[in-house]
Amino acid sequence: MHVQLHSFTDHLGGSSNLLQCQANGMVVGYEIRSNVEGAPKTVVSRYEEPFRTLYPSGHPEPADQTTEGAFLQQCTREVAKSIGIHMYDMPTAELY
């Protein structure tokens, strides 16, 4: 698996007063093939899906209502969830 992060921001429209995490990218899965032992291996793309994260999903959060560290930690969790759903064939609620 390979994750390509195309964009990431933690402030809405460059505002230092409004926090909203936005991340976009691509999750790509590869298969490695070798027909004969000792022969060169080939890599084939088998899965390619975009992901998009928007946290909070409604309105942005005022920067004075949380610490930057706490907001970035939650933002990272949300991005990880958006990526993780591509790796499991079950609802993430069943994993916890």
ChimeraX commands (.cxc) that place a marker at each C-alpha (Angstrom):
marker #1 position 0.00,0.00,0.00 radius 0.5
marker #1 position 1.10,3.50,-0.76 radius 0.5
marker #1 position -0.56,6.71,0.41 radius 0.5
marker #1 position -0.10,9.85,-1.66 radius 0.5
marker #1 position -0.98,13.01,0.25 radius 0.5
marker #1 position -1.84,15.66,-2.35 radius 0.5
marker #1 position -2.88,18.48,0.00 radius 0.5
marker #1 position -3.20,19.18,3.71 radius 0.5
marker #1 position -4.23,22.27,5.64 radius 0.5
marker #1 position -5.36,22.85,9.20 radius 0.5
marker #1 position -6.66,26.43,8.88 radius 0.5
marker #1 position -9.67,27.49,6.85 radius 0.5
marker #1 position -8.69,29.61,3.88 radius 0.5
marker #1 position -5.41,30.63,5.46 radius 0.5
marker #1 position -7.18,32.19,8.45 radius 0.5
marker #1 position -5.25,31.90,11.70 radius 0.5
marker #1 position -8.51,32.16,13.70 radius 0.5
marker #1 position -10.50,29.29,12.15 radius 0.5
marker #1 position -9.42,25.64,12.36 radius 0.5
marker #1 position -10.61,23.09,9.83 radius 0.5
marker #1 position -8.56,20.16,8.64 radius 0.5
marker #1 position -8.68,19.33,4.95 radius 0.5
marker #1 position -6.65,16.50,3.43 radius 0.5
marker #1 position -6.82,14.95,-0.03 radius 0.5
marker #1 position -4.88,12.13,-1.57 radius 0.5
marker #1 position -4.81,8.69,-3.09 radius 0.5
marker #1 position -4.48,5.19,-1.63 radius 0.5
marker #1 position -2.74,2.81,-4.02 radius 0.5
marker #1 position -2.31,-0.93,-3.57 radius 0.5
marker #1 position 0.27,-2.93,-5.48 radius 0.5
marker #1 position 0.87,-6.60,-6.24 radius 0.5
marker #1 position 4.40,-7.91,-6.63 radius 0.5
marker #1 position 4.72,-10.72,-9.15 radius 0.5
marker #1 position 7.46,-13.15,-9.99 radius 0.5
marker #1 position 6.81,-16.02,-12.40 radius 0.5
marker #1 position 10.13,-17.78,-11.93 radius 0.5
marker #1 position 12.32,-17.87,-8.82 radius 0.5
marker #1 position 15.30,-15.60,-9.30 radius 0.5
marker #1 position 13.64,-13.69,-12.15 radius 0.5
marker #1 position 13.04,-9.96,-11.83 radius 0.5
marker #1 position 9.86,-9.07,-10.00 radius 0.5
marker #1 position 7.22,-6.84,-11.51 radius 0.5
marker #1 position 4.95,-4.47,-9.64 radius 0.5
marker #1 position 1.35,-4.06,-10.74 radius 0.5
marker #1 position -1.11,-1.47,-9.42 radius 0.5
marker #1 position -4.24,-3.30,-8.21 radius 0.5
marker #1 position -6.13,-0.67,-6.26 radius 0.5
marker #1 position -6.32,3.10,-6.60 radius 0.5
marker #1 position -8.91,5.17,-4.73 radius 0.5
marker #1 position -8.97,8.81,-3.62 radius 0.5
marker #1 position -9.58,9.88,-0.03 radius 0.5
marker #1 position -10.79,13.20,1.32 radius 0.5
marker #1 position -10.96,14.36,4.92 radius 0.5
marker #1 position -12.79,17.39,6.25 radius 0.5
marker #1 position -12.74,17.88,10.03 radius 0.5
marker #1 position -14.86,19.21,11.57 radius 0.5
marker #1 position -17.26,18.39,8.77 radius 0.5
marker #1 position -19.64,21.26,9.52 radius 0.5
marker #1 position -18.34,24.64,10.55 radius 0.5
marker #1 position -14.71,25.42,11.34 radius 0.5
marker #1 position -13.64,25.55,14.98 radius 0.5
marker #1 position -12.50,28.87,16.47 radius 0.5
marker #1 position -8.78,28.67,17.27 radius 0.5
marker #1 position -9.29,30.07,20.78 radius 0.5
marker #1 position -11.52,27.12,21.79 radius 0.5
marker #1 position -8.82,24.42,21.60 radius 0.5
marker #1 position -5.07,24.04,21.64 radius 0.5
marker #1 position -3.29,23.62,18.33 radius 0.5
marker #1 position -1.78,20.32,19.50 radius 0.5
marker #1 position -5.16,18.85,20.46 radius 0.5
marker #1 position -6.70,19.96,17.17 radius 0.5
marker #1 position -3.84,18.51,15.10 radius 0.5
marker #1 position -4.05,15.24,17.02 radius 0.5
marker #1 position -7.76,14.88,16.23 radius 0.5
marker #1 position -7.13,15.97,12.65 radius 0.5
marker #1 position -4.48,13.25,12.28 radius 0.5
marker #1 position -6.94,10.67,13.64 radius 0.5
marker #1 position -9.57,11.71,11.10 radius 0.5
marker #1 position -7.10,11.53,8.20 radius 0.5
marker #1 position -5.98,8.08,9.41 radius 0.5
marker #1 position -9.61,6.91,9.46 radius 0.5
marker #1 position -10.13,8.16,5.90 radius 0.5
marker #1 position -7.09,6.18,4.78 radius 0.5
marker #1 position -7.79,3.15,6.98 radius 0.5
marker #1 position -11.19,2.40,5.51 radius 0.5
marker #1 position -9.38,1.40,2.31 radius 0.5
marker #1 position -7.46,-1.30,4.17 radius 0.5
marker #1 position -10.28,-3.18,5.92 radius 0.5
marker #1 position -13.35,-4.86,4.50 radius 0.5
marker #1 position -15.56,-3.94,7.46 radius 0.5
marker #1 position -17.00,-0.82,9.08 radius 0.5
marker #1 position -14.41,0.91,11.28 radius 0.5
marker #1 position -16.93,0.90,14.17 radius 0.5
marker #1 position -16.48,-2.88,14.36 radius 0.5
marker #1 position -12.73,-2.49,14.90 radius 0.5
marker #1 position -13.07,-0.64,18.23 radius 0.5
marker link #1:1,2 radius 0.2
marker link #1:2,3 radius 0.2
marker link #1:3,4 radius 0.2
marker link #1:4,5 radius 0.2
marker link #1:5,6 radius 0.2
marker link #1:6,7 radius 0.2
marker link #1:7,8 radius 0.2
marker link #1:8,9 radius 0.2
marker link #1:9,10 radius 0.2
marker link #1:10,11 radius 0.2
marker link #1:11,12 radius 0.2
marker link #1:12,13 radius 0.2
marker link #1:13,14 radius 0.2
marker link #1:14,15 radius 0.2
marker link #1:15,16 radius 0.2
marker link #1:16,17 radius 0.2
marker link #1:17,18 radius 0.2
marker link #1:18,19 radius 0.2
marker link #1:19,20 radius 0.2
marker link #1:20,21 radius 0.2
marker link #1:21,22 radius 0.2
marker link #1:22,23 radius 0.2
marker link #1:23,24 radius 0.2
marker link #1:24,25 radius 0.2
marker link #1:25,26 radius 0.2
marker link #1:26,27 radius 0.2
marker link #1:27,28 radius 0.2
marker link #1:28,29 radius 0.2
marker link #1:29,30 radius 0.2
marker link #1:30,31 radius 0.2
marker link #1:31,32 radius 0.2
marker link #1:32,33 radius 0.2
marker link #1:33,34 radius 0.2
marker link #1:34,35 radius 0.2
marker link #1:35,36 radius 0.2
marker link #1:36,37 radius 0.2
marker link #1:37,38 radius 0.2
marker link #1:38,39 radius 0.2
marker link #1:39,40 radius 0.2
marker link #1:40,41 radius 0.2
marker link #1:41,42 radius 0.2
marker link #1:42,43 radius 0.2
marker link #1:43,44 radius 0.2
marker link #1:44,45 radius 0.2
marker link #1:45,46 radius 0.2
marker link #1:46,47 radius 0.2
marker link #1:47,48 radius 0.2
marker link #1:48,49 radius 0.2
marker link #1:49,50 radius 0.2
marker link #1:50,51 radius 0.2
marker link #1:51,52 radius 0.2
marker link #1:52,53 radius 0.2
marker link #1:53,54 radius 0.2
marker link #1:54,55 radius 0.2
marker link #1:55,56 radius 0.2
marker link #1:56,57 radius 0.2
marker link #1:57,58 radius 0.2
marker link #1:58,59 radius 0.2
marker link #1:59,60 radius 0.2
marker link #1:60,61 radius 0.2
marker link #1:61,62 radius 0.2
marker link #1:62,63 radius 0.2
marker link #1:63,64 radius 0.2
marker link #1:64,65 radius 0.2
marker link #1:65,66 radius 0.2
marker link #1:66,67 radius 0.2
marker link #1:67,68 radius 0.2
marker link #1:68,69 radius 0.2
marker link #1:69,70 radius 0.2
marker link #1:70,71 radius 0.2
marker link #1:71,72 radius 0.2
marker link #1:72,73 radius 0.2
marker link #1:73,74 radius 0.2
marker link #1:74,75 radius 0.2
marker link #1:75,76 radius 0.2
marker link #1:76,77 radius 0.2
marker link #1:77,78 radius 0.2
marker link #1:78,79 radius 0.2
marker link #1:79,80 radius 0.2
marker link #1:80,81 radius 0.2
marker link #1:81,82 radius 0.2
marker link #1:82,83 radius 0.2
marker link #1:83,84 radius 0.2
marker link #1:84,85 radius 0.2
marker link #1:85,86 radius 0.2
marker link #1:86,87 radius 0.2
marker link #1:87,88 radius 0.2
marker link #1:88,89 radius 0.2
marker link #1:89,90 radius 0.2
marker link #1:90,91 radius 0.2
marker link #1:91,92 radius 0.2
marker link #1:92,93 radius 0.2
marker link #1:93,94 radius 0.2
marker link #1:94,95 radius 0.2
marker link #1:95,96 radius 0.2
view
